[in-house]
Amino acid sequence: MVSKEAVPFLELNDAKNGFVLNLKELEKILLADDVKDTAVAIISVAGAYRQGKSFLLNFILRYLESVVSFVLFYLYLKFY
């Protein structure tokens, strides 16, 4: 079973003023038995402090955990 904790597979590269993808961690997540046959969306939010990143991620998480989301996802899979 995969942990429900955040895993930093995309890290800030200060030297090049960009990001570095940690493929080893990403593969570990996506190839786990629990999720390897599941559609996955990766959401990354970056920006200065106090600009609403946590709010946005919490908002998305609450939406995805809602019953409405589950029903819509079920109907999407059933009819598409």
Biopython code that builds the backbone (N, CA, C, O; Angstrom):
import numpy as np
from Bio.PDB.StructureBuilder import StructureBuilder

atoms = [
    (1, "MET", "N", (0.847, -1.191, 0.000)),
    (1, "MET", "CA", (0.000, 0.000, 0.000)),
    (1, "MET", "C", (0.883, 1.241, 0.000)),
    (1, "MET", "O", (1.899, 1.291, 0.694)),
    (2, "VAL", "N", (0.492, 2.235, -0.777)),
    (2, "VAL", "CA", (1.253, 3.461, -0.895)),
    (2, "VAL", "C", (0.885, 4.405, 0.245)),
    (2, "VAL", "O", (-0.280, 4.506, 0.630)),
    (3, "SER", "N", (1.870, 5.080, 0.768)),
    (3, "SER", "CA", (1.657, 6.065, 1.821)),
    (3, "SER", "C", (0.848, 7.235, 1.280)),
    (3, "SER", "O", (0.962, 7.581, 0.104)),
    (4, "LYS", "N", (0.032, 7.843, 2.133)),
    (4, "LYS", "CA", (-0.757, 9.009, 1.729)),
    (4, "LYS", "C", (-0.053, 10.298, 2.123)),
    (4, "LYS", "O", (-0.700, 11.314, 2.379)),
    (5, "GLU", "N", (1.247, 10.255, 2.172)),
    (5, "GLU", "CA", (2.021, 11.439, 2.501)),
    (5, "GLU", "C", (2.636, 12.023, 1.225)),
    (5, "GLU", "O", (2.827, 11.317, 0.235)),
    (6, "ALA", "N", (2.936, 13.305, 1.267)),
    (6, "ALA", "CA", (3.570, 13.958, 0.128)),
    (6, "ALA", "C", (4.974, 13.404, -0.066)),
    (6, "ALA", "O", (5.711, 13.208, 0.900)),
    (7, "VAL", "N", (5.336, 13.155, -1.308)),
    (7, "VAL", "CA", (6.668, 12.656, -1.645)),
    (7, "VAL", "C", (7.315, 13.677, -2.575)),
    (7, "VAL", "O", (6.779, 13.961, -3.647)),
    (8, "PRO", "N", (8.453, 14.229, -2.183)),
    (8, "PRO", "CA", (9.094, 15.251, -3.024)),
    (8, "PRO", "C", (9.834, 14.648, -4.215)),
    (8, "PRO", "O", (11.028, 14.363, -4.126)),
    (9, "PHE", "N", (9.138, 14.458, -5.311)),
    (9, "PHE", "CA", (9.776, 13.920, -6.509)),
    (9, "PHE", "C", (10.159, 15.040, -7.486)),
    (9, "PHE", "O", (10.808, 14.786, -8.500)),
    (10, "LEU", "N", (9.763, 16.255, -7.183)),
    (10, "LEU", "CA", (10.145, 17.428, -7.952)),
    (10, "LEU", "C", (10.772, 18.409, -6.974)),
    (10, "LEU", "O", (10.107, 18.887, -6.055)),
    (11, "GLU", "N", (12.049, 18.710, -7.169)),
    (11, "GLU", "CA", (12.768, 19.538, -6.211)),
    (11, "GLU", "C", (13.329, 20.778, -6.881)),
    (11, "GLU", "O", (13.622, 20.779, -8.077)),
    (12, "LEU", "N", (13.474, 21.828, -6.098)),
    (12, "LEU", "CA", (14.010, 23.089, -6.582)),
    (12, "LEU", "C", (15.509, 22.973, -6.794)),
    (12, "LEU", "O", (16.235, 22.474, -5.934)),
    (13, "ASN", "N", (15.961, 23.439, -7.946)),
    (13, "ASN", "CA", (17.381, 23.465, -8.267)),
    (13, "ASN", "C", (17.823, 24.926, -8.250)),
    (13, "ASN", "O", (17.663, 25.641, -9.240)),
    (14, "ASP", "N", (18.379, 25.365, -7.124)),
    (14, "ASP", "CA", (18.770, 26.770, -6.980)),
    (14, "ASP", "C", (19.859, 27.178, -7.965)),
    (14, "ASP", "O", (19.892, 28.327, -8.406)),
    (15, "ALA", "N", (20.744, 26.261, -8.312)),
    (15, "ALA", "CA", (21.854, 26.584, -9.200)),
    (15, "ALA", "C", (21.372, 27.006, -10.589)),
    (15, "ALA", "O", (21.947, 27.907, -11.199)),
    (16, "LYS", "N", (20.322, 26.357, -11.086)),
    (16, "LYS", "CA", (19.825, 26.656, -12.429)),
    (16, "LYS", "C", (18.503, 27.411, -12.408)),
    (16, "LYS", "O", (17.904, 27.653, -13.456)),
    (17, "ASN", "N", (18.047, 27.785, -11.208)),
    (17, "ASN", "CA", (16.794, 28.519, -11.062)),
    (17, "ASN", "C", (15.631, 27.767, -11.713)),
    (17, "ASN", "O", (14.836, 28.344, -12.454)),
    (18, "GLY", "N", (15.552, 26.465, -11.421)),
    (18, "GLY", "CA", (14.497, 25.630, -11.989)),
    (18, "GLY", "C", (14.202, 24.440, -11.097)),
    (18, "GLY", "O", (14.433, 24.490, -9.889)),
    (19, "PHE", "N", (13.700, 23.382, -11.684)),
    (19, "PHE", "CA", (13.306, 22.193, -10.945)),
    (19, "PHE", "C", (14.033, 20.958, -11.465)),
    (19, "PHE", "O", (14.474, 20.914, -12.613)),
    (20, "VAL", "N", (14.146, 19.960, -10.596)),
    (20, "VAL", "CA", (14.770, 18.687, -10.949)),
    (20, "VAL", "C", (13.773, 17.583, -10.639)),
    (20, "VAL", "O", (13.231, 17.526, -9.535)),
    (21, "LEU", "N", (13.530, 16.711, -11.599)),
    (21, "LEU", "CA", (12.613, 15.587, -11.424)),
    (21, "LEU", "C", (13.376, 14.388, -10.885)),
    (21, "LEU", "O", (14.371, 13.962, -11.471)),
    (22, "ASN", "N", (12.909, 13.844, -9.764)),
    (22, "ASN", "CA", (13.505, 12.665, -9.163)),
    (22, "ASN", "C", (12.746, 11.446, -9.697)),
    (22, "ASN", "O", (11.749, 11.025, -9.112)),
    (23, "LEU", "N", (13.221, 10.888, -10.801)),
    (23, "LEU", "CA", (12.529, 9.779, -11.466)),
    (23, "LEU", "C", (12.428, 8.538, -10.586)),
    (23, "LEU", "O", (11.453, 7.794, -10.682)),
    (24, "LYS", "N", (13.411, 8.307, -9.740)),
    (24, "LYS", "CA", (13.402, 7.124, -8.872)),
    (24, "LYS", "C", (12.186, 7.152, -7.934)),
    (24, "LYS", "O", (11.491, 6.147, -7.781)),
    (25, "GLU", "N", (11.937, 8.307, -7.309)),
    (25, "GLU", "CA", (10.775, 8.430, -6.417)),
    (25, "GLU", "C", (9.467, 8.360, -7.196)),
    (25, "GLU", "O", (8.502, 7.741, -6.748)),
    (26, "LEU", "N", (9.440, 8.996, -8.358)),
    (26, "LEU", "CA", (8.225, 8.985, -9.169)),
    (26, "LEU", "C", (7.883, 7.566, -9.626)),
    (26, "LEU", "O", (6.722, 7.160, -9.569)),
    (27, "GLU", "N", (8.876, 6.818, -10.072)),
    (27, "GLU", "CA", (8.643, 5.429, -10.477)),
    (27, "GLU", "C", (8.186, 4.577, -9.304)),
    (27, "GLU", "O", (7.324, 3.711, -9.456)),
    (28, "LYS", "N", (8.762, 4.822, -8.135)),
    (28, "LYS", "CA", (8.367, 4.058, -6.948)),
    (28, "LYS", "C", (6.877, 4.265, -6.649)),
    (28, "LYS", "O", (6.180, 3.335, -6.245)),
    (29, "ILE", "N", (6.412, 5.477, -6.852)),
    (29, "ILE", "CA", (5.006, 5.793, -6.599)),
    (29, "ILE", "C", (4.114, 5.188, -7.676)),
    (29, "ILE", "O", (3.151, 4.486, -7.369)),
    (30, "LEU", "N", (4.433, 5.460, -8.931)),
    (30, "LEU", "CA", (3.552, 5.070, -10.034)),
    (30, "LEU", "C", (3.559, 3.579, -10.339)),
    (30, "LEU", "O", (2.602, 3.072, -10.924)),
    (31, "LEU", "N", (4.608, 2.870, -9.961)),
    (31, "LEU", "CA", (4.681, 1.435, -10.228)),
    (31, "LEU", "C", (4.297, 0.579, -9.030)),
    (31, "LEU", "O", (4.409, -0.646, -9.087)),
    (32, "ALA", "N", (3.846, 1.203, -7.950)),
    (32, "ALA", "CA", (3.375, 0.449, -6.784)),
    (32, "ALA", "C", (2.133, -0.346, -7.169)),
    (32, "ALA", "O", (1.338, 0.099, -7.997)),
    (33, "ASP", "N", (1.968, -1.511, -6.575)),
    (33, "ASP", "CA", (0.861, -2.399, -6.925)),
    (33, "ASP", "C", (-0.507, -1.731, -6.776)),
    (33, "ASP", "O", (-1.424, -2.025, -7.543)),
    (34, "ASP", "N", (-0.651, -0.840, -5.800)),
    (34, "ASP", "CA", (-1.939, -0.190, -5.549)),
    (34, "ASP", "C", (-2.353, 0.788, -6.650)),
    (34, "ASP", "O", (-3.543, 1.037, -6.840)),
    (35, "VAL", "N", (-1.394, 1.335, -7.364)),
    (35, "VAL", "CA", (-1.725, 2.408, -8.301)),
    (35, "VAL", "C", (-1.241, 2.196, -9.733)),
    (35, "VAL", "O", (-1.518, 3.030, -10.596)),
    (36, "LYS", "N", (-0.544, 1.132, -10.003)),
    (36, "LYS", "CA", (0.071, 0.998, -11.324)),
    (36, "LYS", "C", (-0.927, 0.924, -12.476)),
    (36, "LYS", "O", (-0.560, 1.227, -13.612)),
    (37, "ASP", "N", (-2.165, 0.535, -12.226)),
    (37, "ASP", "CA", (-3.186, 0.477, -13.271)),
    (37, "ASP", "C", (-4.231, 1.572, -13.109)),
    (37, "ASP", "O", (-5.358, 1.431, -13.584)),
    (38, "THR", "N", (-3.867, 2.654, -12.445)),
    (38, "THR", "CA", (-4.788, 3.741, -12.142)),
    (38, "THR", "C", (-4.347, 5.015, -12.852)),
    (38, "THR", "O", (-3.153, 5.284, -12.985)),
    (39, "ALA", "N", (-5.315, 5.788, -13.303)),
    (39, "ALA", "CA", (-4.998, 7.097, -13.877)),
    (39, "ALA", "C", (-4.485, 8.005, -12.761)),
    (39, "ALA", "O", (-5.038, 8.025, -11.661)),
    (40, "VAL", "N", (-3.442, 8.743, -13.051)),
    (40, "VAL", "CA", (-2.818, 9.595, -12.053)),
    (40, "VAL", "C", (-2.671, 10.999, -12.604)),
    (40, "VAL", "O", (-2.307, 11.188, -13.764)),
    (41, "ALA", "N", (-2.958, 11.984, -11.764)),
    (41, "ALA", "CA", (-2.720, 13.389, -12.108)),
    (41, "ALA", "C", (-1.711, 13.942, -11.120)),
    (41, "ALA", "O", (-1.830, 13.736, -9.912)),
    (42, "ILE", "N", (-0.731, 14.635, -11.634)),
    (42, "ILE", "CA", (0.286, 15.239, -10.788)),
    (42, "ILE", "C", (0.039, 16.739, -10.769)),
    (42, "ILE", "O", (-0.042, 17.383, -11.816)),
    (43, "ILE", "N", (-0.079, 17.286, -9.562)),
    (43, "ILE", "CA", (-0.335, 18.713, -9.395)),
    (43, "ILE", "C", (0.852, 19.312, -8.661)),
    (43, "ILE", "O", (1.184, 18.890, -7.554)),
    (44, "SER", "N", (1.477, 20.280, -9.269)),
    (44, "SER", "CA", (2.609, 20.959, -8.658)),
    (44, "SER", "C", (2.294, 22.439, -8.574)),
    (44, "SER", "O", (1.889, 23.054, -9.561)),
    (45, "VAL", "N", (2.481, 23.010, -7.391)),
    (45, "VAL", "CA", (2.212, 24.427, -7.183)),
    (45, "VAL", "C", (3.477, 25.060, -6.624)),
    (45, "VAL", "O", (4.018, 24.592, -5.622)),
    (46, "ALA", "N", (3.943, 26.107, -7.259)),
    (46, "ALA", "CA", (5.150, 26.796, -6.803)),
    (46, "ALA", "C", (4.887, 28.291, -6.767)),
    (46, "ALA", "O", (4.070, 28.814, -7.525)),
    (47, "GLY", "N", (5.586, 28.961, -5.883)),
    (47, "GLY", "CA", (5.451, 30.407, -5.816)),
    (47, "GLY", "C", (5.995, 30.948, -4.513)),
    (47, "GLY", "O", (6.455, 30.199, -3.651)),
    (48, "ALA", "N", (5.935, 32.253, -4.384)),
    (48, "ALA", "CA", (6.423, 32.931, -3.189)),
    (48, "ALA", "C", (5.543, 32.590, -1.980)),
    (48, "ALA", "O", (4.403, 32.148, -2.123)),
    (49, "TYR", "N", (6.101, 32.808, -0.803)),
    (49, "TYR", "CA", (5.348, 32.496, 0.415)),
    (49, "TYR", "C", (4.156, 33.438, 0.562)),
    (49, "TYR", "O", (4.163, 34.565, 0.068)),
    (50, "ARG", "N", (3.132, 32.938, 1.258)),
    (50, "ARG", "CA", (1.908, 33.685, 1.543)),
    (50, "ARG", "C", (1.142, 34.088, 0.285)),
    (50, "ARG", "O", (0.563, 35.173, 0.228)),
    (51, "GLN", "N", (1.140, 33.215, -0.719)),
    (51, "GLN", "CA", (0.437, 33.529, -1.962)),
    (51, "GLN", "C", (-0.706, 32.571, -2.261)),
    (51, "GLN", "O", (-1.288, 32.638, -3.344)),
    (52, "GLY", "N", (-1.048, 31.671, -1.323)),
    (52, "GLY", "CA", (-2.217, 30.820, -1.490)),
    (52, "GLY", "C", (-1.961, 29.418, -2.006)),
    (52, "GLY", "O", (-2.900, 28.742, -2.427)),
    (53, "LYS", "N", (-0.718, 28.960, -1.986)),
    (53, "LYS", "CA", (-0.412, 27.607, -2.486)),
    (53, "LYS", "C", (-1.118, 26.545, -1.645)),
    (53, "LYS", "O", (-1.757, 25.647, -2.194)),
    (54, "SER", "N", (-1.009, 26.636, -0.338)),
    (54, "SER", "CA", (-1.654, 25.651, 0.539)),
    (54, "SER", "C", (-3.163, 25.706, 0.401)),
    (54, "SER", "O", (-3.823, 24.667, 0.394)),
    (55, "PHE", "N", (-3.713, 26.900, 0.292)),
    (55, "PHE", "CA", (-5.154, 27.039, 0.097)),
    (55, "PHE", "C", (-5.599, 26.311, -1.165)),
    (55, "PHE", "O", (-6.573, 25.559, -1.145)),
    (56, "LEU", "N", (-4.882, 26.537, -2.259)),
    (56, "LEU", "CA", (-5.239, 25.908, -3.526)),
    (56, "LEU", "C", (-5.163, 24.385, -3.439)),
    (56, "LEU", "O", (-6.082, 23.696, -3.881)),
    (57, "LEU", "N", (-4.089, 23.859, -2.879)),
    (57, "LEU", "CA", (-3.938, 22.410, -2.762)),
    (57, "LEU", "C", (-4.990, 21.806, -1.829)),
    (57, "LEU", "O", (-5.532, 20.739, -2.118)),
    (58, "ASN", "N", (-5.281, 22.478, -0.714)),
    (58, "ASN", "CA", (-6.325, 21.994, 0.196)),
    (58, "ASN", "C", (-7.697, 22.028, -0.467)),
    (58, "ASN", "O", (-8.508, 21.122, -0.272)),
    (59, "PHE", "N", (-7.955, 23.061, -1.242)),
    (59, "PHE", "CA", (-9.218, 23.170, -1.965)),
    (59, "PHE", "C", (-9.376, 22.016, -2.947)),
    (59, "PHE", "O", (-10.431, 21.385, -3.005)),
    (60, "ILE", "N", (-8.328, 21.741, -3.715)),
    (60, "ILE", "CA", (-8.359, 20.631, -4.674)),
    (60, "ILE", "C", (-8.538, 19.305, -3.956)),
    (60, "ILE", "O", (-9.323, 18.463, -4.392)),
    (61, "LEU", "N", (-7.821, 19.115, -2.866)),
    (61, "LEU", "CA", (-7.919, 17.868, -2.110)),
    (61, "LEU", "C", (-9.321, 17.662, -1.555)),
    (61, "LEU", "O", (-9.866, 16.561, -1.645)),
    (62, "ARG", "N", (-9.912, 18.708, -0.983)),
    (62, "ARG", "CA", (-11.285, 18.580, -0.463)),
    (62, "ARG", "C", (-12.261, 18.230, -1.576)),
    (62, "ARG", "O", (-13.170, 17.425, -1.376)),
    (63, "TYR", "N", (-12.082, 18.823, -2.731)),
    (63, "TYR", "CA", (-12.960, 18.516, -3.855)),
    (63, "TYR", "C", (-12.819, 17.059, -4.283)),
    (63, "TYR", "O", (-13.815, 16.367, -4.490)),
    (64, "LEU", "N", (-11.589, 16.603, -4.413)),
    (64, "LEU", "CA", (-11.359, 15.233, -4.861)),
    (64, "LEU", "C", (-11.854, 14.201, -3.865)),
    (64, "LEU", "O", (-12.232, 13.094, -4.249)),
    (65, "GLU", "N", (-11.852, 14.557, -2.588)),
    (65, "GLU", "CA", (-12.314, 13.626, -1.562)),
    (65, "GLU", "C", (-13.827, 13.649, -1.384)),
    (65, "GLU", "O", (-14.366, 12.833, -0.637)),
    (66, "SER", "N", (-14.507, 14.543, -2.038)),
    (66, "SER", "CA", (-15.949, 14.681, -1.843)),
    (66, "SER", "C", (-16.716, 13.557, -2.531)),
    (66, "SER", "O", (-16.219, 12.915, -3.456)),
    (67, "VAL", "N", (-17.892, 13.347, -2.073)),
    (67, "VAL", "CA", (-18.761, 12.322, -2.650)),
    (67, "VAL", "C", (-19.128, 12.682, -4.081)),
    (67, "VAL", "O", (-19.223, 11.799, -4.934)),
    (68, "VAL", "N", (-19.333, 13.944, -4.353)),
    (68, "VAL", "CA", (-19.686, 14.378, -5.699)),
    (68, "VAL", "C", (-18.589, 13.976, -6.677)),
    (68, "VAL", "O", (-18.868, 13.494, -7.775)),
    (69, "SER", "N", (-17.358, 14.175, -6.275)),
    (69, "SER", "CA", (-16.239, 13.816, -7.139)),
    (69, "SER", "C", (-16.234, 12.324, -7.421)),
    (69, "SER", "O", (-15.997, 11.904, -8.554)),
    (70, "PHE", "N", (-16.495, 11.522, -6.396)),
    (70, "PHE", "CA", (-16.524, 10.068, -6.570)),
    (70, "PHE", "C", (-17.603, 9.665, -7.568)),
    (70, "PHE", "O", (-17.361, 8.836, -8.446)),
    (71, "VAL", "N", (-18.769, 10.238, -7.439)),
    (71, "VAL", "CA", (-19.873, 9.896, -8.341)),
    (71, "VAL", "C", (-19.548, 10.319, -9.767)),
    (71, "VAL", "O", (-19.782, 9.557, -10.705)),
    (72, "LEU", "N", (-19.016, 11.518, -9.941)),
    (72, "LEU", "CA", (-18.661, 11.985, -11.280)),
    (72, "LEU", "C", (-17.569, 11.122, -11.900)),
    (72, "LEU", "O", (-17.621, 10.812, -13.090)),
    (73, "PHE", "N", (-16.604, 10.744, -11.115)),
    (73, "PHE", "CA", (-15.520, 9.894, -11.615)),
    (73, "PHE", "C", (-16.070, 8.526, -12.020)),
    (73, "PHE", "O", (-15.692, 7.990, -13.062)),
    (74, "TYR", "N", (-16.949, 7.965, -11.213)),
    (74, "TYR", "CA", (-17.561, 6.675, -11.527)),
    (74, "TYR", "C", (-18.342, 6.760, -12.843)),
    (74, "TYR", "O", (-18.230, 5.881, -13.697)),
    (75, "LEU", "N", (-19.130, 7.824, -12.996)),
    (75, "LEU", "CA", (-19.916, 7.979, -14.216)),
    (75, "LEU", "C", (-19.009, 8.193, -15.429)),
    (75, "LEU", "O", (-19.288, 7.690, -16.518)),
    (76, "TYR", "N", (-17.941, 8.929, -15.236)),
    (76, "TYR", "CA", (-16.979, 9.140, -16.315)),
    (76, "TYR", "C", (-16.384, 7.812, -16.776)),
    (76, "TYR", "O", (-16.308, 7.556, -17.978)),
    (77, "LEU", "N", (-15.967, 6.980, -15.853)),
    (77, "LEU", "CA", (-15.384, 5.690, -16.206)),
    (77, "LEU", "C", (-16.413, 4.769, -16.859)),
    (77, "LEU", "O", (-16.090, 4.004, -17.768)),
    (78, "LYS", "N", (-17.629, 4.851, -16.394)),
    (78, "LYS", "CA", (-18.667, 3.958, -16.907)),
    (78, "LYS", "C", (-19.086, 4.305, -18.346)),
    (78, "LYS", "O", (-19.343, 3.416, -19.158)),
    (79, "PHE", "N", (-19.149, 5.599, -18.645)),
    (79, "PHE", "CA", (-19.684, 6.001, -19.940)),
    (79, "PHE", "C", (-18.639, 6.464, -20.949)),
    (79, "PHE", "O", (-18.978, 6.718, -22.105)),
    (80, "TYR", "N", (-17.410, 6.577, -20.550)),
    (80, "TYR", "CA", (-16.382, 7.007, -21.502)),
    (80, "TYR", "C", (-15.373, 5.920, -21.569)),
    (80, "TYR", "O", (-14.393, 6.032, -22.306)),
]
sb = StructureBuilder()
sb.init_structure("model")
sb.init_model(0)
sb.init_chain("A")
sb.init_seg("    ")
for serial, (resi, resn, name, xyz) in enumerate(atoms, 1):
    if name == "N":
        sb.init_residue(resn, " ", resi, " ")
    sb.init_atom(name, np.array(xyz, "f"), 0.0, 1.0, " ", f" {name:<3s}", serial, name[0])
structure = sb.get_structure()
